[in-house]
Amino acid sequence: MANIIENLYGRRVIKMSTDDVISIVREYQNTAGTHSSYNELREKLDSHEFYIPEDPL
């Protein structure tokens, strides 16, 4: 689960677990495996939304 760390002076930081990272990398690899160019990959990833669950307090 991801944990959002507040920052009073800028953007919040999201601390991710190993499982979160593996999940995002897996999605990237599934998408990247079917595209040959950087631009094609960017266009495909731009159409995806990636979510990480927030760690409950």
N, C-alpha and C positions, 0 to 999 in steps of 0.2 A: 504494500500500500504506500502511496505517496504521502508525503508530509509537507504542507506548505509552511514555509518559514517567513514570517512577516519581516519587512525591512522598512523602517521609518524614513529612510533617505533615498529610496529608489524602488526598483522592482522586487516583488517577492521572489523567493527561491523555492524550487520544488525539489525536495530530497526524495529520490526514488529508491525502491528496493531492487535487489538483484532480479526478482521476477518481473518487475516493471520494465527494466532495461531489456531483458531477454524478450519480452513480449513486443516491445517497440522494434527491436532489431529483427525479430521474426517477420513482423509486418513489412518492414523495409525490404528484407530479402525476398519475400514473396512478390512484392511489387517490382523490385529492381531486376529480378531474374528474367522478366519478360520484356525488358526494354534495352535497346542497344545504345542510346545516346543520353547524354546528360540532360538535354532539353526535354526529351521524351519522359525521362524519369521525373524531372521537376514538375512537368505538367500533370503526370499521374499522381504524384504525392500531394500536389496542391489540391487535388480533388478529394483527398482523404482527410478525415478528421481523426486525430489520435487522442485518446482519453486515458488518463491515469486516475484510478480511484484515490480520493483523499483519505488519509488515515483518520478514523474517528477519534475524537478527543476523549 
